[in-house]
Amino acid sequence: MSLNAEKIRESLHTPVTVRLYDSIDSTNNEAKRRAETDEGVCLYATQHQTAGRGRRGHSFYSPKDTGLYMTLALPLTALEPSVQRITCAAAVAVCEAVEALSGQRPQIKWVNDIYLSGKKAAGILTELLTDSKNQPRSVIVGIGLNLNTKDFPEEFAQNAGNLGAIEVNALCGTIADRLMRMVRDLNHHSVIEKYKQRSNCIGRLVTYQRDGAARTARAVDIDEDGGLVVEENGIPLTLNSGEISVRLT
């Protein structure tokens, strides 16, 4: 089924401007382009991106009609939110929406990847936008989901998976609605608790980069700001950025 604004709004409980595209370079890019003119909470969505983006300059494979690619633009309130916490909230929102609509229970690989059956099925890219005076003005949360995507490029094939046939309008609206609810109470501990409950990292050995070298440690916790707490030789360390690989055995 194609994206339909009215069907998406059936899952939303607060007013949201919904903009849909047959094809676009990137919904995050579009949110940036429209940041000066679009007001309030805005949702940009498509089923085809020609230049999908992930964290740290990575691309996100976004072929036509096999996935859902969406960005929620959130104006900042008086209190500047934590981009990392919003990413955690988005990961929880995706997992809860998928579970509610399909019965599947995805897991989260710190900090922004959604896994199902040991494969990456969705990713999140959160960006903070600033005004002409370099003051924070809004946060955009990009979410890319593989639904029926199967033929992945070679560089993604080994690690990539999909979520299966979930109705795109209900999924789009449900993710946006759950994320908006969590962002309104972002400082509540339940966001991180829900994130921890779905982590595929805690208790496992992870590899990360530090001072230009690969290090291995055991992931032991997620802190209140969404940082990954690891322990190596009995010494704790909190990772606040970067990428990890998880030993699943």
Biotite code that builds the C-alpha atoms (Angstrom):
import biotite.structure as struc

atoms = struc.array([
    struc.Atom([0.000, 0.000, 0.000], chain_id="A", res_id=1, res_name="MET", atom_name="CA", element="C"),
    struc.Atom([1.176, 3.530, -0.773], chain_id="A", res_id=2, res_name="SER", atom_name="CA", element="C"),
    struc.Atom([1.607, 6.227, 1.823], chain_id="A", res_id=3, res_name="LEU", atom_name="CA", element="C"),
    struc.Atom([-1.551, 8.193, 2.520], chain_id="A", res_id=4, res_name="ASN", atom_name="CA", element="C"),
    struc.Atom([-1.669, 11.255, 4.769], chain_id="A", res_id=5, res_name="ALA", atom_name="CA", element="C"),
    struc.Atom([-5.182, 10.633, 6.053], chain_id="A", res_id=6, res_name="GLU", atom_name="CA", element="C"),
    struc.Atom([-4.415, 7.038, 6.960], chain_id="A", res_id=7, res_name="LYS", atom_name="CA", element="C"),
    struc.Atom([-1.237, 8.133, 8.755], chain_id="A", res_id=8, res_name="ILE", atom_name="CA", element="C"),
    struc.Atom([-3.216, 10.698, 10.773], chain_id="A", res_id=9, res_name="ARG", atom_name="CA", element="C"),
    struc.Atom([-5.519, 7.919, 12.027], chain_id="A", res_id=10, res_name="GLU", atom_name="CA", element="C"),
    struc.Atom([-2.667, 6.832, 14.316], chain_id="A", res_id=11, res_name="SER", atom_name="CA", element="C"),
    struc.Atom([-1.753, 10.355, 15.457], chain_id="A", res_id=12, res_name="LEU", atom_name="CA", element="C"),
    struc.Atom([-3.264, 11.908, 18.567], chain_id="A", res_id=13, res_name="HIS", atom_name="CA", element="C"),
    struc.Atom([-1.810, 15.407, 18.157], chain_id="A", res_id=14, res_name="THR", atom_name="CA", element="C"),
    struc.Atom([-1.797, 17.778, 15.155], chain_id="A", res_id=15, res_name="PRO", atom_name="CA", element="C"),
    struc.Atom([1.105, 17.110, 12.795], chain_id="A", res_id=16, res_name="VAL", atom_name="CA", element="C"),
    struc.Atom([1.851, 18.479, 9.341], chain_id="A", res_id=17, res_name="THR", atom_name="CA", element="C"),
    struc.Atom([2.314, 15.453, 7.070], chain_id="A", res_id=18, res_name="VAL", atom_name="CA", element="C"),
    struc.Atom([4.285, 15.795, 3.826], chain_id="A", res_id=19, res_name="ARG", atom_name="CA", element="C"),
    struc.Atom([4.636, 12.757, 1.562], chain_id="A", res_id=20, res_name="LEU", atom_name="CA", element="C"),
    struc.Atom([6.903, 12.210, -1.434], chain_id="A", res_id=21, res_name="TYR", atom_name="CA", element="C"),
    struc.Atom([6.954, 9.665, -4.255], chain_id="A", res_id=22, res_name="ASP", atom_name="CA", element="C"),
    struc.Atom([10.747, 9.934, -4.221], chain_id="A", res_id=23, res_name="SER", atom_name="CA", element="C"),
    struc.Atom([13.242, 12.266, -2.553], chain_id="A", res_id=24, res_name="ILE", atom_name="CA", element="C"),
    struc.Atom([16.953, 12.449, -1.873], chain_id="A", res_id=25, res_name="ASP", atom_name="CA", element="C"),
    struc.Atom([16.559, 12.210, 1.920], chain_id="A", res_id=26, res_name="SER", atom_name="CA", element="C"),
    struc.Atom([13.722, 13.044, 4.283], chain_id="A", res_id=27, res_name="THR", atom_name="CA", element="C"),
    struc.Atom([16.250, 14.540, 6.715], chain_id="A", res_id=28, res_name="ASN", atom_name="CA", element="C"),
    struc.Atom([17.512, 16.781, 3.914], chain_id="A", res_id=29, res_name="ASN", atom_name="CA", element="C"),
    struc.Atom([13.950, 17.852, 3.150], chain_id="A", res_id=30, res_name="GLU", atom_name="CA", element="C"),
    struc.Atom([13.303, 18.658, 6.818], chain_id="A", res_id=31, res_name="ALA", atom_name="CA", element="C"),
    struc.Atom([16.391, 20.873, 6.776], chain_id="A", res_id=32, res_name="LYS", atom_name="CA", element="C"),
    struc.Atom([15.314, 22.615, 3.579], chain_id="A", res_id=33, res_name="ARG", atom_name="CA", element="C"),
    struc.Atom([11.878, 23.382, 5.022], chain_id="A", res_id=34, res_name="ARG", atom_name="CA", element="C"),
    struc.Atom([13.046, 24.291, 8.522], chain_id="A", res_id=35, res_name="ALA", atom_name="CA", element="C"),
    struc.Atom([12.656, 28.028, 7.918], chain_id="A", res_id=36, res_name="GLU", atom_name="CA", element="C"),
    struc.Atom([9.088, 27.793, 6.602], chain_id="A", res_id=37, res_name="THR", atom_name="CA", element="C"),
    struc.Atom([7.411, 24.767, 8.197], chain_id="A", res_id=38, res_name="ASP", atom_name="CA", element="C"),
    struc.Atom([6.054, 25.431, 11.679], chain_id="A", res_id=39, res_name="GLU", atom_name="CA", element="C"),
    struc.Atom([5.206, 23.066, 14.508], chain_id="A", res_id=40, res_name="GLY", atom_name="CA", element="C"),
    struc.Atom([5.760, 19.327, 14.372], chain_id="A", res_id=41, res_name="VAL", atom_name="CA", element="C"),
    struc.Atom([6.204, 18.086, 10.809], chain_id="A", res_id=42, res_name="CYS", atom_name="CA", element="C"),
    struc.Atom([6.425, 14.569, 9.401], chain_id="A", res_id=43, res_name="LEU", atom_name="CA", element="C"),
    struc.Atom([8.156, 13.900, 6.089], chain_id="A", res_id=44, res_name="TYR", atom_name="CA", element="C"),
    struc.Atom([7.844, 10.406, 4.632], chain_id="A", res_id=45, res_name="ALA", atom_name="CA", element="C"),
    struc.Atom([8.545, 8.451, 1.463], chain_id="A", res_id=46, res_name="THR", atom_name="CA", element="C"),
    struc.Atom([9.003, 4.925, 0.194], chain_id="A", res_id=47, res_name="GLN", atom_name="CA", element="C"),
    struc.Atom([12.039, 5.817, -1.924], chain_id="A", res_id=48, res_name="HIS", atom_name="CA", element="C"),
    struc.Atom([15.180, 7.811, -1.135], chain_id="A", res_id=49, res_name="GLN", atom_name="CA", element="C"),
    struc.Atom([17.902, 8.403, -3.676], chain_id="A", res_id=50, res_name="THR", atom_name="CA", element="C"),
    struc.Atom([20.492, 9.523, -1.099], chain_id="A", res_id=51, res_name="ALA", atom_name="CA", element="C"),
    struc.Atom([19.449, 8.071, 2.248], chain_id="A", res_id=52, res_name="GLY", atom_name="CA", element="C"),
    struc.Atom([21.855, 8.889, 5.065], chain_id="A", res_id=53, res_name="ARG", atom_name="CA", element="C"),
    struc.Atom([22.930, 7.147, 8.254], chain_id="A", res_id=54, res_name="GLY", atom_name="CA", element="C"),
    struc.Atom([25.178, 8.181, 11.123], chain_id="A", res_id=55, res_name="ARG", atom_name="CA", element="C"),
    struc.Atom([28.841, 9.092, 10.687], chain_id="A", res_id=56, res_name="ARG", atom_name="CA", element="C"),
    struc.Atom([28.495, 9.660, 6.941], chain_id="A", res_id=57, res_name="GLY", atom_name="CA", element="C"),
    struc.Atom([27.174, 6.209, 6.126], chain_id="A", res_id=58, res_name="HIS", atom_name="CA", element="C"),
    struc.Atom([24.534, 5.733, 3.453], chain_id="A", res_id=59, res_name="SER", atom_name="CA", element="C"),
    struc.Atom([21.165, 4.063, 4.079], chain_id="A", res_id=60, res_name="PHE", atom_name="CA", element="C"),
    struc.Atom([19.933, 1.830, 1.288], chain_id="A", res_id=61, res_name="TYR", atom_name="CA", element="C"),
    struc.Atom([16.415, 3.012, 0.405], chain_id="A", res_id=62, res_name="SER", atom_name="CA", element="C"),
    struc.Atom([15.015, 1.208, -2.647], chain_id="A", res_id=63, res_name="PRO", atom_name="CA", element="C"),
    struc.Atom([11.555, 1.969, -3.995], chain_id="A", res_id=64, res_name="LYS", atom_name="CA", element="C"),
    struc.Atom([8.453, 0.443, -2.387], chain_id="A", res_id=65, res_name="ASP", atom_name="CA", element="C"),
    struc.Atom([10.179, -2.009, -0.021], chain_id="A", res_id=66, res_name="THR", atom_name="CA", element="C"),
    struc.Atom([10.648, 0.187, 3.049], chain_id="A", res_id=67, res_name="GLY", atom_name="CA", element="C"),
    struc.Atom([9.550, 3.275, 4.952], chain_id="A", res_id=68, res_name="LEU", atom_name="CA", element="C"),
    struc.Atom([11.764, 6.339, 5.279], chain_id="A", res_id=69, res_name="TYR", atom_name="CA", element="C"),
    struc.Atom([10.518, 9.120, 7.528], chain_id="A", res_id=70, res_name="MET", atom_name="CA", element="C"),
    struc.Atom([11.682, 12.182, 9.439], chain_id="A", res_id=71, res_name="THR", atom_name="CA", element="C"),
    struc.Atom([9.932, 13.862, 12.350], chain_id="A", res_id=72, res_name="LEU", atom_name="CA", element="C"),
    struc.Atom([10.886, 17.521, 12.883], chain_id="A", res_id=73, res_name="ALA", atom_name="CA", element="C"),
    struc.Atom([10.422, 18.649, 16.482], chain_id="A", res_id=74, res_name="LEU", atom_name="CA", element="C"),
    struc.Atom([10.681, 22.331, 17.500], chain_id="A", res_id=75, res_name="PRO", atom_name="CA", element="C"),
    struc.Atom([12.715, 22.871, 20.658], chain_id="A", res_id=76, res_name="LEU", atom_name="CA", element="C"),
    struc.Atom([10.999, 23.950, 23.844], chain_id="A", res_id=77, res_name="THR", atom_name="CA", element="C"),
    struc.Atom([12.560, 26.187, 26.487], chain_id="A", res_id=78, res_name="ALA", atom_name="CA", element="C"),
    struc.Atom([14.660, 23.241, 27.676], chain_id="A", res_id=79, res_name="LEU", atom_name="CA", element="C"),
    struc.Atom([17.131, 21.937, 25.146], chain_id="A", res_id=80, res_name="GLU", atom_name="CA", element="C"),
    struc.Atom([16.639, 18.175, 24.849], chain_id="A", res_id=81, res_name="PRO", atom_name="CA", element="C"),
    struc.Atom([19.441, 15.643, 24.641], chain_id="A", res_id=82, res_name="SER", atom_name="CA", element="C"),
    struc.Atom([19.937, 14.443, 21.070], chain_id="A", res_id=83, res_name="VAL", atom_name="CA", element="C"),
    struc.Atom([21.154, 11.112, 22.447], chain_id="A", res_id=84, res_name="GLN", atom_name="CA", element="C"),
    struc.Atom([18.058, 10.729, 24.625], chain_id="A", res_id=85, res_name="ARG", atom_name="CA", element="C"),
    struc.Atom([15.813, 11.549, 21.660], chain_id="A", res_id=86, res_name="ILE", atom_name="CA", element="C"),
    struc.Atom([17.598, 8.863, 19.646], chain_id="A", res_id=87, res_name="THR", atom_name="CA", element="C"),
    struc.Atom([16.917, 6.412, 22.478], chain_id="A", res_id=88, res_name="CYS", atom_name="CA", element="C"),
    struc.Atom([13.251, 7.456, 22.517], chain_id="A", res_id=89, res_name="ALA", atom_name="CA", element="C"),
    struc.Atom([13.026, 6.979, 18.745], chain_id="A", res_id=90, res_name="ALA", atom_name="CA", element="C"),
    struc.Atom([14.515, 3.482, 18.994], chain_id="A", res_id=91, res_name="ALA", atom_name="CA", element="C"),
    struc.Atom([11.951, 2.548, 21.645], chain_id="A", res_id=92, res_name="VAL", atom_name="CA", element="C"),
    struc.Atom([9.137, 4.065, 19.565], chain_id="A", res_id=93, res_name="ALA", atom_name="CA", element="C"),
    struc.Atom([10.144, 1.984, 16.541], chain_id="A", res_id=94, res_name="VAL", atom_name="CA", element="C"),
    struc.Atom([10.357, -1.225, 18.573], chain_id="A", res_id=95, res_name="CYS", atom_name="CA", element="C"),
    struc.Atom([7.011, -0.643, 20.282], chain_id="A", res_id=96, res_name="GLU", atom_name="CA", element="C"),
    struc.Atom([5.276, 0.228, 17.012], chain_id="A", res_id=97, res_name="ALA", atom_name="CA", element="C"),
    struc.Atom([6.635, -2.847, 15.237], chain_id="A", res_id=98, res_name="VAL", atom_name="CA", element="C"),
    struc.Atom([5.622, -5.071, 18.134], chain_id="A", res_id=99, res_name="GLU", atom_name="CA", element="C"),
    struc.Atom([2.136, -3.554, 18.338], chain_id="A", res_id=100, res_name="ALA", atom_name="CA", element="C"),
    struc.Atom([1.488, -3.997, 14.617], chain_id="A", res_id=101, res_name="LEU", atom_name="CA", element="C"),
    struc.Atom([3.233, -7.308, 13.899], chain_id="A", res_id=102, res_name="SER", atom_name="CA", element="C"),
    struc.Atom([3.817, -9.121, 17.180], chain_id="A", res_id=103, res_name="GLY", atom_name="CA", element="C"),
    struc.Atom([7.569, -9.203, 16.545], chain_id="A", res_id=104, res_name="GLN", atom_name="CA", element="C"),
    struc.Atom([9.921, -7.949, 19.266], chain_id="A", res_id=105, res_name="ARG", atom_name="CA", element="C"),
    struc.Atom([12.928, -6.099, 17.795], chain_id="A", res_id=106, res_name="PRO", atom_name="CA", element="C"),
    struc.Atom([16.036, -5.274, 19.811], chain_id="A", res_id=107, res_name="GLN", atom_name="CA", element="C"),
    struc.Atom([18.241, -2.172, 19.920], chain_id="A", res_id=108, res_name="ILE", atom_name="CA", element="C"),
    struc.Atom([21.957, -2.123, 19.175], chain_id="A", res_id=109, res_name="LYS", atom_name="CA", element="C"),
    struc.Atom([23.439, 0.939, 20.832], chain_id="A", res_id=110, res_name="TRP", atom_name="CA", element="C"),
    struc.Atom([22.898, 3.591, 19.925], chain_id="A", res_id=111, res_name="VAL", atom_name="CA", element="C"),
    struc.Atom([20.591, 3.819, 16.929], chain_id="A", res_id=112, res_name="ASN", atom_name="CA", element="C"),
    struc.Atom([20.144, 0.484, 15.144], chain_id="A", res_id=113, res_name="ASP", atom_name="CA", element="C"),
    struc.Atom([17.092, -1.771, 15.298], chain_id="A", res_id=114, res_name="ILE", atom_name="CA", element="C"),
    struc.Atom([17.730, -5.497, 14.971], chain_id="A", res_id=115, res_name="TYR", atom_name="CA", element="C"),
    struc.Atom([15.403, -8.393, 14.292], chain_id="A", res_id=116, res_name="LEU", atom_name="CA", element="C"),
    struc.Atom([16.582, -12.017, 14.171], chain_id="A", res_id=117, res_name="SER", atom_name="CA", element="C"),
    struc.Atom([20.187, -10.870, 14.429], chain_id="A", res_id=118, res_name="GLY", atom_name="CA", element="C"),
    struc.Atom([19.991, -8.539, 11.414], chain_id="A", res_id=119, res_name="LYS", atom_name="CA", element="C"),
    struc.Atom([19.786, -4.745, 11.163], chain_id="A", res_id=120, res_name="LYS", atom_name="CA", element="C"),
    struc.Atom([16.279, -3.860, 10.003], chain_id="A", res_id=121, res_name="ALA", atom_name="CA", element="C"),
    struc.Atom([16.121, -0.120, 10.778], chain_id="A", res_id=122, res_name="ALA", atom_name="CA", element="C"),
    struc.Atom([18.340, 2.821, 11.630], chain_id="A", res_id=123, res_name="GLY", atom_name="CA", element="C"),
    struc.Atom([17.941, 6.262, 13.170], chain_id="A", res_id=124, res_name="ILE", atom_name="CA", element="C"),
    struc.Atom([19.692, 9.557, 12.406], chain_id="A", res_id=125, res_name="LEU", atom_name="CA", element="C"),
    struc.Atom([18.988, 12.405, 14.843], chain_id="A", res_id=126, res_name="THR", atom_name="CA", element="C"),
    struc.Atom([20.274, 15.884, 13.988], chain_id="A", res_id=127, res_name="GLU", atom_name="CA", element="C"),
    struc.Atom([20.138, 19.184, 15.863], chain_id="A", res_id=128, res_name="LEU", atom_name="CA", element="C"),
    struc.Atom([19.364, 22.226, 13.700], chain_id="A", res_id=129, res_name="LEU", atom_name="CA", element="C"),
    struc.Atom([20.518, 25.712, 14.643], chain_id="A", res_id=130, res_name="THR", atom_name="CA", element="C"),
    struc.Atom([19.479, 29.204, 13.566], chain_id="A", res_id=131, res_name="ASP", atom_name="CA", element="C"),
    struc.Atom([21.592, 31.981, 12.010], chain_id="A", res_id=132, res_name="SER", atom_name="CA", element="C"),
    struc.Atom([23.046, 32.752, 15.452], chain_id="A", res_id=133, res_name="LYS", atom_name="CA", element="C"),
    struc.Atom([24.018, 29.087, 15.947], chain_id="A", res_id=134, res_name="ASN", atom_name="CA", element="C"),
    struc.Atom([21.319, 28.633, 18.574], chain_id="A", res_id=135, res_name="GLN", atom_name="CA", element="C"),
    struc.Atom([19.421, 25.295, 18.648], chain_id="A", res_id=136, res_name="PRO", atom_name="CA", element="C"),
    struc.Atom([16.014, 25.629, 16.993], chain_id="A", res_id=137, res_name="ARG", atom_name="CA", element="C"),
    struc.Atom([14.761, 22.118, 16.265], chain_id="A", res_id=138, res_name="SER", atom_name="CA", element="C"),
    struc.Atom([15.611, 18.427, 16.259], chain_id="A", res_id=139, res_name="VAL", atom_name="CA", element="C"),
    struc.Atom([14.988, 16.177, 13.274], chain_id="A", res_id=140, res_name="ILE", atom_name="CA", element="C"),
    struc.Atom([14.714, 12.434, 13.737], chain_id="A", res_id=141, res_name="VAL", atom_name="CA", element="C"),
    struc.Atom([15.232, 10.367, 10.602], chain_id="A", res_id=142, res_name="GLY", atom_name="CA", element="C"),
    struc.Atom([14.103, 6.732, 10.669], chain_id="A", res_id=143, res_name="ILE", atom_name="CA", element="C"),
    struc.Atom([14.699, 4.230, 7.894], chain_id="A", res_id=144, res_name="GLY", atom_name="CA", element="C"),
    struc.Atom([12.964, 0.850, 8.047], chain_id="A", res_id=145, res_name="LEU", atom_name="CA", element="C"),
    struc.Atom([13.467, -2.177, 5.822], chain_id="A", res_id=146, res_name="ASN", atom_name="CA", element="C"),
    struc.Atom([10.084, -3.855, 5.422], chain_id="A", res_id=147, res_name="LEU", atom_name="CA", element="C"),
    struc.Atom([10.238, -6.191, 2.427], chain_id="A", res_id=148, res_name="ASN", atom_name="CA", element="C"),
    struc.Atom([13.741, -5.215, 1.335], chain_id="A", res_id=149, res_name="THR", atom_name="CA", element="C"),
    struc.Atom([15.687, -8.317, 0.297], chain_id="A", res_id=150, res_name="LYS", atom_name="CA", element="C"),
    struc.Atom([18.202, -7.559, -2.441], chain_id="A", res_id=151, res_name="ASP", atom_name="CA", element="C"),
    struc.Atom([20.787, -5.528, -0.534], chain_id="A", res_id=152, res_name="PHE", atom_name="CA", element="C"),
    struc.Atom([24.039, -4.205, -2.022], chain_id="A", res_id=153, res_name="PRO", atom_name="CA", element="C"),
    struc.Atom([27.074, -6.326, -1.218], chain_id="A", res_id=154, res_name="GLU", atom_name="CA", element="C"),
    struc.Atom([28.354, -3.953, 1.474], chain_id="A", res_id=155, res_name="GLU", atom_name="CA", element="C"),
    struc.Atom([25.086, -4.315, 3.443], chain_id="A", res_id=156, res_name="PHE", atom_name="CA", element="C"),
    struc.Atom([24.041, -7.866, 2.600], chain_id="A", res_id=157, res_name="ALA", atom_name="CA", element="C"),
    struc.Atom([25.703, -9.756, 5.452], chain_id="A", res_id=158, res_name="GLN", atom_name="CA", element="C"),
    struc.Atom([24.245, -7.619, 8.233], chain_id="A", res_id=159, res_name="ASN", atom_name="CA", element="C"),
    struc.Atom([20.955, -6.395, 6.744], chain_id="A", res_id=160, res_name="ALA", atom_name="CA", element="C"),
    struc.Atom([17.488, -7.771, 7.390], chain_id="A", res_id=161, res_name="GLY", atom_name="CA", element="C"),
    struc.Atom([13.883, -6.643, 7.300], chain_id="A", res_id=162, res_name="ASN", atom_name="CA", element="C"),
    struc.Atom([10.778, -6.303, 9.462], chain_id="A", res_id=163, res_name="LEU", atom_name="CA", element="C"),
    struc.Atom([8.363, -7.981, 7.066], chain_id="A", res_id=164, res_name="GLY", atom_name="CA", element="C"),
    struc.Atom([5.014, -6.892, 5.686], chain_id="A", res_id=165, res_name="ALA", atom_name="CA", element="C"),
    struc.Atom([3.774, -4.202, 8.081], chain_id="A", res_id=166, res_name="ILE", atom_name="CA", element="C"),
    struc.Atom([1.198, -1.724, 6.781], chain_id="A", res_id=167, res_name="GLU", atom_name="CA", element="C"),
    struc.Atom([3.201, 1.438, 6.101], chain_id="A", res_id=168, res_name="VAL", atom_name="CA", element="C"),
    struc.Atom([0.629, 4.075, 7.066], chain_id="A", res_id=169, res_name="ASN", atom_name="CA", element="C"),
    struc.Atom([-0.122, 2.534, 10.439], chain_id="A", res_id=170, res_name="ALA", atom_name="CA", element="C"),
    struc.Atom([3.607, 2.035, 11.065], chain_id="A", res_id=171, res_name="LEU", atom_name="CA", element="C"),
    struc.Atom([4.494, 5.612, 10.107], chain_id="A", res_id=172, res_name="CYS", atom_name="CA", element="C"),
    struc.Atom([1.748, 7.152, 12.236], chain_id="A", res_id=173, res_name="GLY", atom_name="CA", element="C"),
    struc.Atom([2.309, 4.873, 15.219], chain_id="A", res_id=174, res_name="THR", atom_name="CA", element="C"),
    struc.Atom([6.058, 5.527, 15.349], chain_id="A", res_id=175, res_name="ILE", atom_name="CA", element="C"),
    struc.Atom([5.536, 9.296, 15.117], chain_id="A", res_id=176, res_name="ALA", atom_name="CA", element="C"),
    struc.Atom([2.801, 9.260, 17.763], chain_id="A", res_id=177, res_name="ASP", atom_name="CA", element="C"),
    struc.Atom([4.800, 7.191, 20.255], chain_id="A", res_id=178, res_name="ARG", atom_name="CA", element="C"),
    struc.Atom([7.918, 9.287, 19.721], chain_id="A", res_id=179, res_name="LEU", atom_name="CA", element="C"),
    struc.Atom([6.049, 12.557, 20.304], chain_id="A", res_id=180, res_name="MET", atom_name="CA", element="C"),
    struc.Atom([4.590, 11.201, 23.525], chain_id="A", res_id=181, res_name="ARG", atom_name="CA", element="C"),
    struc.Atom([8.009, 10.202, 24.830], chain_id="A", res_id=182, res_name="MET", atom_name="CA", element="C"),
    struc.Atom([9.685, 13.454, 23.816], chain_id="A", res_id=183, res_name="VAL", atom_name="CA", element="C"),
    struc.Atom([7.122, 15.422, 25.828], chain_id="A", res_id=184, res_name="ARG", atom_name="CA", element="C"),
    struc.Atom([8.393, 13.660, 28.954], chain_id="A", res_id=185, res_name="ASP", atom_name="CA", element="C"),
    struc.Atom([11.952, 12.972, 27.878], chain_id="A", res_id=186, res_name="LEU", atom_name="CA", element="C"),
    struc.Atom([13.454, 13.253, 31.342], chain_id="A", res_id=187, res_name="ASN", atom_name="CA", element="C"),
    struc.Atom([11.263, 10.476, 32.704], chain_id="A", res_id=188, res_name="HIS", atom_name="CA", element="C"),
    struc.Atom([13.369, 7.437, 33.554], chain_id="A", res_id=189, res_name="HIS", atom_name="CA", element="C"),
    struc.Atom([10.986, 5.068, 31.741], chain_id="A", res_id=190, res_name="SER", atom_name="CA", element="C"),
    struc.Atom([12.445, 6.007, 28.336], chain_id="A", res_id=191, res_name="VAL", atom_name="CA", element="C"),
    struc.Atom([15.888, 4.684, 29.266], chain_id="A", res_id=192, res_name="ILE", atom_name="CA", element="C"),
    struc.Atom([14.418, 1.730, 31.144], chain_id="A", res_id=193, res_name="GLU", atom_name="CA", element="C"),
    struc.Atom([12.472, 0.684, 28.035], chain_id="A", res_id=194, res_name="LYS", atom_name="CA", element="C"),
    struc.Atom([15.604, 1.192, 25.940], chain_id="A", res_id=195, res_name="TYR", atom_name="CA", element="C"),
    struc.Atom([17.635, -1.030, 28.276], chain_id="A", res_id=196, res_name="LYS", atom_name="CA", element="C"),
    struc.Atom([14.995, -3.753, 28.225], chain_id="A", res_id=197, res_name="GLN", atom_name="CA", element="C"),
    struc.Atom([15.353, -4.031, 24.442], chain_id="A", res_id=198, res_name="ARG", atom_name="CA", element="C"),
    struc.Atom([19.154, -3.753, 24.310], chain_id="A", res_id=199, res_name="SER", atom_name="CA", element="C"),
    struc.Atom([21.026, -6.526, 22.535], chain_id="A", res_id=200, res_name="ASN", atom_name="CA", element="C"),
    struc.Atom([24.299, -5.244, 24.023], chain_id="A", res_id=201, res_name="CYS", atom_name="CA", element="C"),
    struc.Atom([24.014, -5.417, 27.815], chain_id="A", res_id=202, res_name="ILE", atom_name="CA", element="C"),
    struc.Atom([25.864, -8.414, 29.216], chain_id="A", res_id=203, res_name="GLY", atom_name="CA", element="C"),
    struc.Atom([27.760, -9.051, 25.995], chain_id="A", res_id=204, res_name="ARG", atom_name="CA", element="C"),
    struc.Atom([31.267, -8.273, 24.822], chain_id="A", res_id=205, res_name="LEU", atom_name="CA", element="C"),
    struc.Atom([31.465, -5.288, 22.490], chain_id="A", res_id=206, res_name="VAL", atom_name="CA", element="C"),
    struc.Atom([34.257, -3.853, 20.383], chain_id="A", res_id=207, res_name="THR", atom_name="CA", element="C"),
    struc.Atom([34.747, -0.102, 20.093], chain_id="A", res_id=208, res_name="TYR", atom_name="CA", element="C"),
    struc.Atom([37.391, 2.378, 18.976], chain_id="A", res_id=209, res_name="GLN", atom_name="CA", element="C"),
    struc.Atom([39.405, 4.401, 21.500], chain_id="A", res_id=210, res_name="ARG", atom_name="CA", element="C"),
    struc.Atom([42.525, 6.459, 20.777], chain_id="A", res_id=211, res_name="ASP", atom_name="CA", element="C"),
    struc.Atom([42.682, 4.952, 17.306], chain_id="A", res_id=212, res_name="GLY", atom_name="CA", element="C"),
    struc.Atom([42.712, 1.360, 18.521], chain_id="A", res_id=213, res_name="ALA", atom_name="CA", element="C"),
    struc.Atom([40.041, -1.332, 18.750], chain_id="A", res_id=214, res_name="ALA", atom_name="CA", element="C"),
    struc.Atom([39.131, -2.223, 22.342], chain_id="A", res_id=215, res_name="ARG", atom_name="CA", element="C"),
    struc.Atom([36.940, -4.997, 23.724], chain_id="A", res_id=216, res_name="THR", atom_name="CA", element="C"),
    struc.Atom([34.881, -4.707, 26.901], chain_id="A", res_id=217, res_name="ALA", atom_name="CA", element="C"),
    struc.Atom([31.657, -6.004, 28.396], chain_id="A", res_id=218, res_name="ARG", atom_name="CA", element="C"),
    struc.Atom([28.578, -3.778, 28.105], chain_id="A", res_id=219, res_name="ALA", atom_name="CA", element="C"),
    struc.Atom([27.010, -3.537, 31.557], chain_id="A", res_id=220, res_name="VAL", atom_name="CA", element="C"),
    struc.Atom([24.469, -0.699, 31.479], chain_id="A", res_id=221, res_name="ASP", atom_name="CA", element="C"),
    struc.Atom([22.879, 2.274, 29.714], chain_id="A", res_id=222, res_name="ILE", atom_name="CA", element="C"),
    struc.Atom([23.179, 5.504, 31.718], chain_id="A", res_id=223, res_name="ASP", atom_name="CA", element="C"),
    struc.Atom([20.440, 8.118, 32.158], chain_id="A", res_id=224, res_name="GLU", atom_name="CA", element="C"),
    struc.Atom([21.653, 10.085, 29.124], chain_id="A", res_id=225, res_name="ASP", atom_name="CA", element="C"),
    struc.Atom([21.777, 7.068, 26.823], chain_id="A", res_id=226, res_name="GLY", atom_name="CA", element="C"),
    struc.Atom([25.511, 6.429, 27.135], chain_id="A", res_id=227, res_name="GLY", atom_name="CA", element="C"),
    struc.Atom([26.754, 2.840, 26.987], chain_id="A", res_id=228, res_name="LEU", atom_name="CA", element="C"),
    struc.Atom([28.586, 1.798, 30.138], chain_id="A", res_id=229, res_name="VAL", atom_name="CA", element="C"),
    struc.Atom([31.277, -0.802, 29.459], chain_id="A", res_id=230, res_name="VAL", atom_name="CA", element="C"),
    struc.Atom([33.680, -2.529, 31.821], chain_id="A", res_id=231, res_name="GLU", atom_name="CA", element="C"),
    struc.Atom([37.199, -3.625, 30.935], chain_id="A", res_id=232, res_name="GLU", atom_name="CA", element="C"),
    struc.Atom([39.415, -5.280, 33.524], chain_id="A", res_id=233, res_name="ASN", atom_name="CA", element="C"),
    struc.Atom([37.042, -4.130, 36.238], chain_id="A", res_id=234, res_name="GLY", atom_name="CA", element="C"),
    struc.Atom([37.230, -0.487, 35.160], chain_id="A", res_id=235, res_name="ILE", atom_name="CA", element="C"),
    struc.Atom([33.977, 1.172, 33.989], chain_id="A", res_id=236, res_name="PRO", atom_name="CA", element="C"),
    struc.Atom([33.865, 3.573, 31.045], chain_id="A", res_id=237, res_name="LEU", atom_name="CA", element="C"),
    struc.Atom([30.913, 5.363, 29.470], chain_id="A", res_id=238, res_name="THR", atom_name="CA", element="C"),
    struc.Atom([30.727, 5.649, 25.679], chain_id="A", res_id=239, res_name="LEU", atom_name="CA", element="C"),
    struc.Atom([28.737, 8.692, 24.587], chain_id="A", res_id=240, res_name="ASN", atom_name="CA", element="C"),
    struc.Atom([29.351, 8.455, 20.855], chain_id="A", res_id=241, res_name="SER", atom_name="CA", element="C"),
    struc.Atom([30.867, 6.202, 18.236], chain_id="A", res_id=242, res_name="GLY", atom_name="CA", element="C"),
    struc.Atom([30.001, 2.762, 16.939], chain_id="A", res_id=243, res_name="GLU", atom_name="CA", element="C"),
    struc.Atom([30.296, -0.682, 18.421], chain_id="A", res_id=244, res_name="ILE", atom_name="CA", element="C"),
    struc.Atom([30.136, -4.238, 17.228], chain_id="A", res_id=245, res_name="SER", atom_name="CA", element="C"),
    struc.Atom([28.462, -6.823, 19.432], chain_id="A", res_id=246, res_name="VAL", atom_name="CA", element="C"),
    struc.Atom([29.549, -10.406, 19.939], chain_id="A", res_id=247, res_name="ARG", atom_name="CA", element="C"),
    struc.Atom([26.218, -12.178, 19.903], chain_id="A", res_id=248, res_name="LEU", atom_name="CA", element="C"),
    struc.Atom([27.642, -15.473, 21.133], chain_id="A", res_id=249, res_name="THR", atom_name="CA", element="C"),
])
